[in-house]
Amino acid sequence: MANKANISANSSSCAALLVLAISFIGCFAEERDIYLVLIEGEPLAFHGSDDKRRFDLNSDAYKGQTKRLMDSHDRILQSTLEIGSYNKLYSFKYTVNGFAVHLTPTQAKKLENAPQVKLVERDRRAKLMTSYTPQFLGLPQGVWTQRGGDKNAGEGIVIGFVDTGINPSHPSFANYNPFEPNISHFSGDCETGPRFPLSSCNGKIVSARFFSAGAQAVATLNTSVDFLSPFDAVGHGSHVASTAAGNAGVPVVVDGFFYGLASGMAPCARIAVYKAMYPTVGTLADVIAAIDQATMDGVDILTLSIGPDEPPRDTITMLGIFDVLMLFARRAGVFVVQAAGNQGPAPSTVVSYSPWAVAAASCTTDRIYPGSLLLGNGLKLGGVGLSGPTCGRPLFLSKLVLARDVILRVNGTFPRTPQYIEECQYPEAFEPSLVQGSVVICTFSDGFYNQTSTLTAVINTAITLGFMGFILIANSHYGDFVAEPIPFAVPGILIPKVSTSEIILQYYEQQTHRDERGVAIKFNAQAGIGEGRVASFEGRAPIVSRFSSRGPDFTDLSRNPTDVLKPDVIAPGHQIWAAWSPVSALDPMLTGCNFALLSGTSMATPHIAGIAALIKQHNPSWTPTMIASAISSTATKYDNYGQLIMAEGFEITSTYNSTHFDFGSGLVSATRALDPGLVLSVEFEDYISFLCSLADTDPVSIKAATGIWCNHSLSHPANLNLPSVTVSAVAKSLILQRSLKNVGNKTETYLTSVVQPNGTTVSLYPPWFTIAPQGTQDLAIQFNVTQAIGDFSFGEIVLTGSLNHIVRIPLSVKPVSIF
C-alpha cells in the first residue's frame, strides 16, 4: 500500500510538473500574425502577355492556370512549414503572384529563405481615411451637360470600391435605368449573406463581394456588426460610393429636416463593391485580396479611401506589397485613386507614396452651416451645430444654467456622479428640476480631451432630462477645439473658441446669484439657440483642410524626400453629405441615419474617382496615366477670390499661403480635364526604370517586389514623365525632360512660360512649338541654382495654346548648392 501511495504521489507530482511545463511553454508561445508573400512567376493578368484581362475567366485555360498557381503556393508552404501549423488565407493570382498566411514570426523567417519566395511582409493593418460638391466643381452645367445630363454621366464605366461595403437599400443606389448596362468588359459576382440578399445587385450595384479571412484570423468578430456579407455596417463605404457614383437628386433628410439634394460625381456609373474592412478590424490581407479581385473583374476605376496608415518598415515606401499591387493594377489598365491621409497639417505625412496612384487631398467648399446663440442681454454669438432652434423659435429665451451649478446633492456630496460632471455625460449627475426646460452649459474638459467623453452622451443626457438645449463651450485650460457640424436630435451648439466661451460665462455669472459658499441659488441668465441647419454660401474656397496630409513625399521611415509630388490634387473632402448605413457601428450618434456629413481625405478620394469615370467615358481609349495627367494639368491653384489657395494651419482658424505640398497641382476641374489639350503618359516599364534610378534602392529589392530586373534606369528620378516636376536636391544645374502628346483633334501652337522657384532660374526649350493631333513634343527643362536656400521652393510651367488650352506643370525643387 505504501508503494502504491508513493507511486500515486510521484505520478501526481509528474503530472503537476507536466502541466507547469506546458503552462511555462505556453507563456512564451509566439503570437501569430498575417504575413503577405510574393513568389516567383507571372500572375494571370500578365502571363505571356502585357494585355489586360487576356483570359476568358470561364475558359479551361484560365481555370487550369489558376489551379497551377494555387497549387504552387500550397507546395511552398508544405515544403517549408509543418502542415497544420499555419493557415493560408488567400492566394493572390491575378495582379501579383503570392498569398497571405497566418503564422508565427519564426515561421515567417523560414518562409523568407524558401525557394521561389521573393518577399515576405508583415500585415500592417488597414484604416479608414475618414449634396453640394457637384455644383462646386461645376458638374451639372459642365461635364454632365456634355455627357447628356445626369442620366448618362458615367454610363458604361464601373467604379470599384474597396471599403466597408454598401447599404443596398439606400436610394442613392437604386437602379433607375431600365436598360442593361453596357459593361461587357466587366464580370463580377453577387455574394449574399446577412442583410444582403441577391436582389441587392440591381444593375446600379453590378457586383458585390466580401473578404474576411484576414479579419477572422486576427480578431474575434462581433456577429451583430461584423456581417459576413457585402452589407455596410459602418457607413463609410456607402458614403464613399455615393459620393463617386450615387444617383442624382436624392433628397438628404436627417431628423426630419431637408438639407438639399445629393448627387454622385458620375451618377450613371456602375458600382462594384469589395468589402474588406470591418467594424472590429481591417487587415491588408483582405484589402489586397479585394484589389486583386477587383482588377480581375475588370473595374475601370479603383477607389481606395482606406489603406495602411504608416509606411512599411523593411523596405522603401514604394516597394511595400500594397504599393506594388497598385502598380500592377495600373499595369492592368485600372485608374487607382488613393486617400492622401488625415495626418496634416504636419509636413511629410502623406500615406500615398507612389507615382502610379493618384493621391487625393482634401479641401473645403464655400458652404457653411452657421449656428447662433442669443443671450438675454441681446448679444448674438456664432457657433457650430446642425440643430433646430430652442422651442421652435430662435428668439424664445430659456433659463441658462451651468452644468456644475445644477449637480444633484445629497448630504453635501455628489452620489453616483463620475468624473467630468461639467461635460454633461451622465443624467444621474444632475438635479432634474433645475435642468428641465433649461439651456445647459457643458464644458470641454479632460473627458473630451482624452476622447472618453462623447457628444452622443451629451445628447442622451439632454433627452433624458428634458433640456431645452445644450451648449458645449471651450475651456481655457485646453484652448480652442475643432468643431464640425453634426446633426443633433435636440437643440445644441458648439462654441469652439475660448474667447466666445468667456463672453458666455461672463454674462452667466453676472446674472447668477450665489450664497456664501459659492453655490448658485438663483438663475436669471437666459439664452436661445438659433436655427443651425440652413446652409450659407460665402467666404473663400477652397482652403486645404487642416487634417489633410501634406508632402513632400518620402521613401522611408526617416522621411527622406523623393522626386515625386504628393499629394497629386485636392478635391472637396470637408463636410460632405452622402449616403450612410443606419447601423452606424462605429458612430452611435449617426445610428438610424441614412445620410451623414463627414470630413476626411476619404471623402475627397471618391470625387476624383467619379471625375475620372467621366473622363474615361468621354475618352474611352485613354490610359490611366493620361487620365491622371488631364486631372493634374488642368487643376487650378486659385480660389474663388482669384487668390492663391490657402491652407489651414495648426492653430484653430489659422491659414497660410499653401504650396504644391499642400494641394498638389490644385483643385480638380472636371470640365477642363475632359479636354486638356496635352497629356503626359507613363508606361509600366517607365515606372520600373524610375524605381531603378532611386538612390536608396537596389536591383535585388526591385526584382523581389516587381519580378523585373533593372535593365534600364532613368538619368534622374525626376525624369519620370509625370505632369509635375519634383526635385529633392538640385546642385548647380540639372536638365530634365517631359514628353507631351496632343489629344485634341486640331493642330495647336503652344507658348511656354515659367514661374521661377526661388533660388533657381528655369529655362525651357523650345520656347514655343506647334503640335499636330496625336503628335508628341519633347520639352527640355533646365534648372540653374542661383541660391542654395536649403528648402523646397515652388513654381510652375505654363503652356498656353492657341485654341485656349492651358497646361500647368507644378515645379517643386530644393536648391542645395551653387558650385
Residue pairs with C-beta under 8 A, 6 or more apart in sequence:
30 104
30 105
30 106
31 104
32 102
32 103
32 104
32 217
33 102
33 103
33 104
33 105
33 122
33 123
33 218
34 89
34 100
34 101
34 102
34 122
34 123
34 214
34 217
34 218
34 283
34 284
34 285
35 100
35 101
35 102
35 103
35 108
35 111
35 120
35 121
35 122
35 123
36 98
36 100
36 120
36 121
36 122
36 123
36 284
36 285
36 288
36 321
37 98
37 99
37 100
37 101
37 111
37 117
37 119
37 120
37 121
38 96
38 97
38 98
38 117
38 118
38 119
38 321
38 324
38 704
38 705
39 72
39 73
39 76
39 97
39 98
39 99
39 116
39 117
39 118
40 97
40 116
40 117
40 118
40 707
41 69
41 72
41 97
41 116
41 707
42 48
42 97
42 707
43 69
43 92
43 93
43 94
43 95
43 96
43 97
43 328
44 55
44 62
44 65
44 66
44 69
44 93
44 94
44 296
45 52
45 53
45 54
45 94
45 95
45 295
45 296
45 328
45 331
45 332
46 328
46 331
46 332
47 54
47 55
47 65
48 54
50 331
50 684
52 332
52 333
53 185
53 296
53 298
53 332
53 333
55 61
55 62
55 65
56 62
57 187
57 296
66 93
69 91
69 93
69 97
70 91
70 93
72 116
73 88
73 91
73 98
73 99
74 88
76 111
76 114
76 115
76 116
76 117
77 86
77 88
77 99
77 101
77 111
79 114
80 110
80 111
80 114
81 103
81 107
81 110
81 111
85 103
85 107
86 101
86 102
86 103
86 107
87 101
87 102
87 103
87 217
88 99
88 100
88 101
88 102
89 99
89 100
89 101
89 102
89 213
89 214
89 217
89 285
89 289
90 99
90 100
90 211
90 213
90 214
90 285
90 288
90 289
91 98
91 99
92 98
92 99
92 100
92 288
92 289
92 292
92 325
93 292
94 292
94 293
94 295
94 296
95 291
95 292
95 295
95 296
95 325
95 328
95 329
95 332
96 292
96 321
96 324
96 325
96 328
97 707
98 119
98 321
100 123
100 213
100 214
100 285
100 288
100 289
101 111
102 217
102 218
103 111
108 120
108 122
111 117
111 120
112 120
118 703
118 704
118 705
118 707
119 321
119 704
119 705
121 312
121 314
121 315
121 320
121 321
123 214
123 218
123 283
123 284
123 285
124 284
124 308
124 310
124 312
124 320
124 322
125 281
125 282
125 283
125 284
125 308
125 309
126 276
126 277
126 282
126 283
126 284
126 286
126 287
126 306
126 307
126 308
126 309
127 282
127 306
127 307
127 308
127 309
128 163
128 164
128 234
128 236
128 277
128 282
128 305
128 306
128 600
128 602
129 305
129 306
129 307
129 339
129 340
129 341
129 342
129 351
129 600
129 601
129 602
129 605
130 236
130 305
130 342
130 598
130 599
130 600
130 602
130 603
131 252
131 259
131 260
131 261
131 262
131 263
131 576
131 577
131 578
132 260
132 365
132 367
132 535
132 577
133 243
133 265
133 365
133 572
133 576
133 607
134 140
134 144
134 263
134 264
134 265
136 365
136 366
136 367
136 541
136 572
137 265
137 571
137 572
137 607
137 611
137 668
137 669
137 670
138 669
138 670
138 671
139 153
139 263
139 265
139 670
140 150
142 670
142 671
143 153
143 611
143 614
143 618
143 670
143 671
143 674
144 150
144 153
146 618
146 671
146 674
147 153
147 154
147 155
147 614
147 617
147 618
150 248
150 249
150 263
150 267
150 268
151 177
151 248
151 267
151 268
152 268
153 248
153 266
153 267
153 268
153 269
153 614
153 617
154 245
154 264
154 265
154 266
154 267
154 268
154 269
154 610
154 613
154 614
154 617
155 177
155 181
155 182
155 268
155 269
155 617
156 181
156 182
156 183
156 617
156 620
157 183
157 266
157 269
157 270
157 300
157 301
157 613
157 616
157 617
158 183
158 185
158 186
158 206
158 207
158 269
158 270
158 271
158 272
158 298
158 299
158 300
158 301
159 241
159 244
159 245
159 266
159 269
159 270
159 271
159 272
159 299
159 300
159 301
159 302
159 303
159 609
159 610
159 613
160 272
160 274
160 294
160 297
160 299
160 301
160 302
160 303
160 334
161 237
161 240
161 241
161 244
161 271
161 272
161 273
161 274
161 303
161 305
161 606
162 274
162 276
162 287
162 290
162 291
162 294
162 302
162 303
162 304
162 306
163 232
163 236
163 237
163 240
163 241
163 273
163 274
163 275
163 276
163 277
163 303
163 305
163 306
164 232
164 233
164 234
164 235
164 236
164 237
164 238
164 275
164 277
164 278
164 279
165 208
165 210
165 227
165 229
165 230
165 231
165 232
165 233
165 234
165 237
165 238
165 273
165 275
166 173
166 205
166 208
166 230
166 231
166 232
166 237
166 238
166 241
166 271
166 273
166 275
167 173
167 231
167 232
167 235
167 238
167 579
167 580
167 581
167 582
167 594
168 196
168 200
168 201
168 202
168 205
168 208
168 230
168 231
169 200
170 238
170 242
170 579
170 580
170 594
171 247
171 250
171 251
172 238
172 241
172 242
172 246
172 247
172 250
172 262
172 264
172 578
172 579
173 202
173 204
173 205
173 238
173 241
173 242
173 246
173 247
173 271
173 579
174 202
174 204
174 247
175 202
175 203
175 204
175 205
176 204
176 247
177 203
177 204
177 268
180 203
181 203
181 206
181 270
183 206
183 270
185 298
185 300
186 206
186 207
186 270
186 272
186 297
186 298
186 299
187 297
187 298
188 206
188 207
188 208
188 209
188 272
188 297
188 298
189 207
189 208
189 209
189 297
190 198
190 200
190 201
190 207
190 208
191 208
191 209
191 210
191 229
191 230
192 198
192 200
192 229
193 210
193 227
193 228
193 229
193 230
193 231
194 227
194 228
194 229
194 231
195 227
195 229
195 231
196 208
196 227
196 229
196 230
196 231
200 208
200 230
201 207
201 208
203 270
204 247
204 270
204 271
205 270
205 271
205 272
205 273
206 270
206 271
206 272
207 272
207 273
207 297
208 230
208 272
208 273
208 275
209 230
209 273
209 274
209 275
209 290
209 293
210 228
210 229
210 230
210 274
210 275
210 276
211 274
211 275
211 276
211 286
211 287
211 289
211 290
211 293
212 221
212 226
212 228
212 278
212 286
213 285
213 286
213 289
214 283
214 284
214 285
214 286
214 289
215 221
215 226
215 278
215 280
215 281
215 282
215 283
215 286
217 283
217 285
218 281
218 283
219 280
219 281
220 280
221 228
221 278
221 280
221 281
222 279
222 280
225 233
225 278
225 279
225 280
225 583
225 585
226 233
226 278
226 279
226 280
227 233
229 275
230 273
230 275
231 275
231 581
232 238
232 275
232 581
232 583
233 278
233 279
233 581
233 583
233 585
234 277
234 279
234 581
234 583
234 584
234 585
234 586
235 579
235 580
235 581
235 583
235 584
235 586
235 587
235 590
235 596
236 277
236 305
236 602
237 273
237 275
237 277
238 578
238 579
238 580
238 581
239 576
239 578
239 579
239 580
239 596
239 598
239 602
239 603
240 303
240 305
240 578
240 602
240 603
240 605
240 606
241 271
241 273
241 303
241 579
241 606
242 250
242 262
242 264
242 578
242 579
243 264
243 265
243 576
243 578
243 603
243 606
243 607
243 610
244 264
244 265
244 266
244 269
244 301
244 303
244 606
244 607
244 609
244 610
244 613
245 264
245 265
245 266
245 267
245 269
245 270
245 271
245 606
245 609
245 610
245 613
246 262
246 263
246 264
246 267
246 578
246 579
247 263
247 264
247 267
248 261
248 263
248 264
248 267
249 261
249 262
249 263
250 261
250 262
250 263
250 579
251 258
251 260
251 261
251 262
252 258
252 259
252 260
252 261
252 262
252 577
252 595
253 259
253 594
253 595
254 386
254 487
254 593
254 594
254 595
255 487
255 489
255 593
257 388
257 487
257 533
259 533
259 535
259 577
259 595
260 535
260 577
262 577
262 578
262 579
262 595
264 606
264 610
265 606
265 607
265 609
265 610
265 611
265 613
265 614
265 670
266 610
266 611
266 613
266 614
266 617
269 610
269 613
269 617
272 294
272 297
272 299
274 290
274 291
274 293
274 294
275 290
276 282
276 283
276 286
276 287
276 289
276 290
276 306
277 286
277 287
277 306
279 585
279 586
282 306
284 308
284 321
284 322
287 306
287 307
287 322
288 321
288 322
288 325
291 302
291 304
291 325
291 326
291 329
292 325
294 302
294 329
294 334
295 302
295 328
295 329
295 332
295 334
299 334
300 334
300 335
300 613
300 616
301 334
301 335
301 337
301 609
301 612
301 613
301 616
302 329
302 334
302 335
302 336
302 337
302 609
303 337
303 605
303 606
303 609
304 326
304 336
304 337
304 338
304 339
304 357
304 605
305 339
305 600
305 601
305 602
305 603
305 605
305 606
306 339
306 602
307 322
307 338
307 339
307 351
307 352
308 320
308 322
308 351
309 341
309 343
309 351
310 351
311 317
311 320
311 351
311 353
311 554
311 556
311 557
312 319
312 320
313 557
315 701
315 705
316 555
316 556
316 694
316 696
316 697
316 701
317 323
317 353
317 354
317 553
317 554
317 555
317 556
318 353
318 354
318 555
318 691
319 691
319 697
319 701
319 702
319 705
321 705
323 353
323 354
323 357
324 705
324 706
326 336
326 338
326 354
326 356
326 357
327 354
327 356
327 684
327 687
327 706
329 336
330 336
330 356
330 357
330 624
330 625
330 684
331 684
333 623
333 624
334 624
335 358
335 609
335 612
335 616
335 624
335 627
335 628
336 356
336 357
336 358
336 624
337 357
337 358
337 360
337 605
337 608
337 609
337 612
338 352
338 357
338 358
338 359
338 360
338 605
339 351
339 352
339 359
339 360
339 600
339 601
339 602
339 604
339 605
340 350
340 351
340 352
340 359
340 360
340 361
340 362
340 548
340 549
340 566
340 567
340 601
340 604
341 349
341 350
341 351
341 352
341 548
341 549
341 601
342 547
342 548
342 549
342 600
342 601
342 602
343 349
343 351
343 547
343 549
344 544
344 545
344 546
344 547
344 548
344 549
344 550
345 544
345 546
345 547
345 548
345 550
345 647
345 648
345 649
345 650
345 662
346 550
347 550
347 551
347 552
347 661
348 550
348 551
348 552
348 553
348 554
348 559
348 561
349 549
349 550
350 359
350 549
350 550
350 551
350 553
350 554
350 566
350 567
351 549
352 359
352 566
352 567
353 553
353 554
353 555
353 562
353 564
353 566
354 564
355 564
355 682
355 687
355 690
355 720
355 722
356 682
356 687
358 568
358 569
358 608
358 612
358 628
358 631
359 566
359 567
359 568
359 569
359 664
360 567
360 568
360 569
360 570
360 571
360 573
360 601
360 604
360 605
360 607
360 608
361 544
361 545
361 548
361 549
361 567
361 569
361 570
361 571
361 573
361 601
361 604
361 662
361 663
361 664
362 544
362 545
362 547
362 548
362 570
362 571
362 572
362 573
362 574
362 599
362 600
362 601
362 603
362 604
363 541
363 542
363 543
363 544
363 545
363 548
363 570
363 571
363 572
363 573
363 574
363 604
363 645
363 663
363 667
364 541
364 542
364 543
364 545
364 572
364 574
364 575
365 541
365 542
365 572
365 574
365 575
366 537
366 538
366 539
366 540
366 541
366 640
367 535
367 536
367 537
367 575
368 535
368 536
368 537
368 538
368 539
369 384
369 386
369 485
369 532
369 533
369 534
369 535
369 536
369 575
370 382
370 532
370 536
371 382
371 383
371 384
371 385
371 387
371 485
371 493
371 494
371 529
371 530
371 532
372 380
372 381
372 382
372 383
372 394
372 493
372 529
372 530
372 531
372 532
373 380
373 381
373 382
373 383
373 471
373 493
373 495
373 504
373 527
373 528
373 529
373 530
374 380
374 381
374 394
374 395
374 397
374 527
374 528
374 529
374 530
375 381
375 400
375 504
375 507
375 525
375 526
375 527
376 397
376 400
376 507
376 511
376 524
376 525
376 526
376 527
377 507
379 503
379 507
380 530
381 495
381 500
381 503
381 504
382 500
383 471
383 483
383 493
383 494
383 495
383 496
383 500
383 532
384 483
384 484
384 485
384 493
384 494
384 496
384 532
385 485
385 486
385 488
385 492
385 493
385 494
385 529
385 532
386 485
386 486
386 487
386 488
386 532
386 533
386 597
387 469
387 487
387 488
387 490
387 491
387 492
387 493
387 529
387 532
387 533
388 491
388 531
388 532
388 533
389 396
389 491
389 528
389 529
389 530
389 531
390 396
390 398
390 439
390 468
390 469
390 491
390 527
390 528
390 529
391 398
391 468
391 528
393 528
394 528
394 529
394 530
394 531
395 528
396 528
397 526
397 527
397 528
398 437
398 438
398 439
398 468
398 469
398 526
398 527
398 528
399 437
399 438
399 439
399 468
399 523
399 525
399 526
400 438
400 439
400 441
400 508
400 511
400 523
400 525
400 526
400 527
401 434
401 435
401 438
401 439
401 440
401 441
401 520
401 523
401 525
402 422
402 440
402 441
402 505
402 508
402 512
402 520
403 421
403 422
403 423
403 424
403 430
403 440
403 441
403 442
403 443
404 421
404 422
404 443
405 512
405 519
405 520
405 523
406 430
406 431
406 434
406 435
406 438
406 440
406 520
407 414
407 417
407 421
407 429
407 430
407 431
408 414
408 415
408 417
408 428
408 429
408 430
408 431
409 431
414 421
414 429
416 426
416 428
416 429
417 426
417 428
417 429
418 425
418 426
418 429
419 446
419 447
420 445
420 446
420 447
420 452
420 453
421 429
422 442
422 443
422 445
423 442
423 443
423 444
423 445
423 447
423 448
423 453
423 457
423 458
424 440
424 442
424 457
424 458
424 461
424 462
424 470
424 472
425 447
425 453
425 454
425 457
425 458
425 461
426 457
426 461
427 460
427 461
427 464
427 465
430 461
430 465
432 465
432 466
434 523
435 465
435 466
435 467
436 465
436 466
436 467
437 466
437 467
437 468
438 467
438 468
438 523
439 467
439 468
439 469
439 470
439 471
439 491
439 527
439 528
439 529
440 462
440 467
440 469
440 470
440 471
441 470
441 471
441 473
441 504
441 505
441 508
442 458
442 470
442 471
442 472
442 473
443 472
443 473
443 475
444 472
444 473
444 474
444 475
444 478
444 481
445 453
445 475
445 477
445 478
447 453
448 481
449 478
454 588
454 589
455 472
455 486
455 488
455 589
456 588
456 589
458 470
458 472
458 492
459 470
459 488
459 489
459 490
459 492
459 589
461 467
462 469
462 470
462 490
462 492
463 489
463 490
467 490
468 491
469 490
469 491
469 492
469 493
469 529
470 490
470 491
470 492
470 493
471 492
471 493
471 494
471 495
471 504
471 527
471 529
472 492
472 493
472 494
472 495
473 495
473 500
473 501
473 504
473 505
474 480
474 481
474 495
474 496
474 497
474 498
474 500
474 501
475 498
475 501
476 498
476 501
476 502
479 498
479 652
480 496
480 497
480 498
480 651
480 652
480 653
481 496
481 652
482 496
482 546
482 652
483 494
483 496
484 575
484 597
484 599
485 532
485 575
485 597
486 589
486 597
487 533
487 590
487 593
487 597
491 529
492 529
493 529
493 532
495 501
495 504
496 652
497 652
497 653
504 527
507 525
508 525
510 525
511 523
511 524
511 525
511 526
512 520
512 522
512 523
512 524
512 525
513 520
513 521
513 522
513 524
514 520
514 521
515 521
540 639
540 640
540 641
540 643
540 646
541 639
541 640
542 570
542 572
542 639
542 645
542 667
543 639
543 645
543 646
543 647
543 648
543 655
544 570
544 645
544 646
544 647
544 648
544 658
544 662
544 663
545 573
545 574
545 599
545 648
546 648
546 649
546 650
547 599
547 600
547 601
548 567
548 570
548 573
548 601
548 604
548 662
549 567
549 601
550 567
550 661
550 662
551 565
551 566
551 567
551 660
551 661
551 662
551 664
551 812
552 561
552 562
552 566
552 661
552 726
552 728
552 792
552 812
553 561
553 562
553 564
553 565
553 566
553 726
554 560
554 561
554 562
555 561
555 562
555 694
555 696
556 696
560 696
560 728
561 728
561 792
561 814
562 694
562 717
562 726
562 728
563 716
563 717
563 718
563 720
563 726
563 727
563 728
564 717
564 720
564 722
564 726
565 660
565 661
565 664
565 665
565 722
565 724
565 725
565 726
565 810
565 812
566 661
566 664
567 663
567 664
568 628
568 631
568 632
568 664
568 665
568 724
569 608
569 631
569 632
569 635
569 663
569 664
569 665
569 666
569 667
569 668
570 604
570 635
570 645
570 662
570 663
570 664
570 666
570 667
570 668
571 604
571 605
571 607
571 608
571 611
571 667
571 668
572 603
572 604
572 607
573 599
573 600
573 601
573 602
573 603
573 604
573 605
573 607
574 599
574 603
575 597
575 598
575 599
576 597
576 598
576 599
576 603
577 595
577 596
577 597
578 595
578 596
578 598
578 603
579 594
579 595
580 590
580 593
580 594
580 595
580 596
582 591
582 592
582 593
582 594
583 591
584 590
584 591
584 592
584 593
584 596
587 596
590 596
607 668
608 631
608 668
611 631
611 668
611 670
611 673
612 627
612 631
614 670
614 674
615 622
615 627
615 630
615 631
615 673
615 674
616 622
616 627
618 674
619 626
619 627
619 674
619 743
622 630
622 679
622 743
623 681
625 679
625 680
625 681
625 682
625 683
626 679
626 681
626 741
626 743
628 723
629 676
629 679
629 680
629 681
629 723
630 673
630 674
630 676
630 679
630 743
631 665
631 668
631 673
632 664
632 665
632 723
632 724
633 665
633 676
633 678
633 679
633 680
633 723
633 807
633 808
633 809
634 669
634 672
634 673
634 676
634 806
634 807
634 808
635 664
635 665
635 666
635 667
635 668
635 669
635 808
636 666
636 667
636 669
637 644
637 645
637 663
637 665
637 666
637 667
637 796
637 808
638 644
638 645
638 666
639 645
639 646
644 657
644 658
645 658
645 662
645 663
645 666
645 667
646 655
646 656
646 657
646 658
647 655
647 656
647 657
647 658
647 662
647 663
648 654
648 655
649 655
649 656
659 792
659 794
659 812
660 724
660 726
660 794
660 810
660 811
660 812
661 792
661 812
664 724
664 810
665 723
665 724
665 808
665 810
666 808
675 744
675 805
676 743
676 805
676 807
677 742
677 743
677 744
677 748
677 750
677 799
677 801
677 803
677 805
677 806
677 807
678 740
678 741
678 742
678 743
678 750
678 771
678 799
678 801
678 805
678 807
679 723
679 740
679 741
679 743
680 721
680 722
680 723
680 738
680 739
680 740
680 741
681 721
681 739
681 741
682 720
682 721
682 722
685 712
686 714
686 720
686 721
687 720
688 702
688 706
688 708
688 710
688 712
689 710
689 712
689 713
689 714
689 720
690 714
690 717
690 720
691 697
691 702
691 706
691 710
692 699
692 702
692 710
692 712
692 713
692 714
693 713
693 714
693 715
693 716
693 717
693 719
694 717
699 709
699 710
702 708
702 709
702 710
703 709
703 710
714 720
716 727
716 734
716 736
718 725
718 726
718 727
718 734
718 736
719 736
719 737
721 738
721 739
723 809
724 809
724 810
724 811
724 812
725 736
725 738
725 781
725 797
725 809
725 810
725 811
725 812
725 813
726 810
726 811
726 812
726 813
727 734
727 736
727 783
727 812
727 813
727 814
728 814
729 814
729 816
730 760
730 783
730 785
730 813
730 814
730 815
730 816
731 785
731 816
731 817
732 784
732 785
732 817
732 818
732 819
733 782
733 783
733 784
733 785
734 782
734 783
735 780
735 781
735 782
735 783
736 780
736 781
736 782
736 783
737 778
737 779
737 780
737 781
738 778
738 779
738 781
738 809
739 776
739 777
739 778
739 779
740 771
740 776
740 777
740 778
740 779
740 799
740 807
741 774
741 775
741 776
742 748
742 771
742 772
742 773
742 774
742 775
742 776
742 777
743 774
744 773
744 803
744 805
745 773
746 773
746 803
747 770
747 771
747 772
747 773
748 770
748 771
748 801
748 802
748 803
748 805
749 768
749 769
749 770
749 771
749 801
749 802
750 768
750 769
750 770
750 771
750 799
750 800
750 801
750 802
750 805
750 807
751 767
751 768
751 799
751 800
752 764
752 766
752 767
752 768
752 769
752 779
752 797
752 798
752 799
753 764
753 797
753 798
753 800
754 762
754 763
754 764
754 795
754 796
754 797
754 798
754 811
755 795
755 796
755 797
755 798
755 811
756 762
756 795
757 793
757 794
757 795
757 811
757 812
757 813
757 815
758 787
758 789
758 793
759 785
759 786
759 787
759 788
759 789
759 793
759 813
759 815
760 783
760 784
760 785
760 786
760 793
760 795
760 813
760 815
761 783
761 784
761 786
762 781
762 782
762 783
762 784
762 795
762 797
762 811
763 781
763 782
763 784
764 779
764 780
764 781
764 782
764 797
765 779
765 780
765 782
766 779
769 777
769 779
771 777
779 797
781 797
783 813
785 815
785 816
785 817
785 818
786 815
786 818
787 815
787 818
788 815
788 816
788 817
788 818
789 815
790 814
790 815
790 816
791 814
792 812
792 813
792 814
793 812
793 813
793 814
793 815
794 810
794 811
794 812
794 813
795 810
795 811
795 813
796 808
796 809
796 810
796 811
797 808
797 809
797 811
798 806
798 807
798 808
798 809
799 805
799 806
799 807
799 808
799 809
800 806
801 807
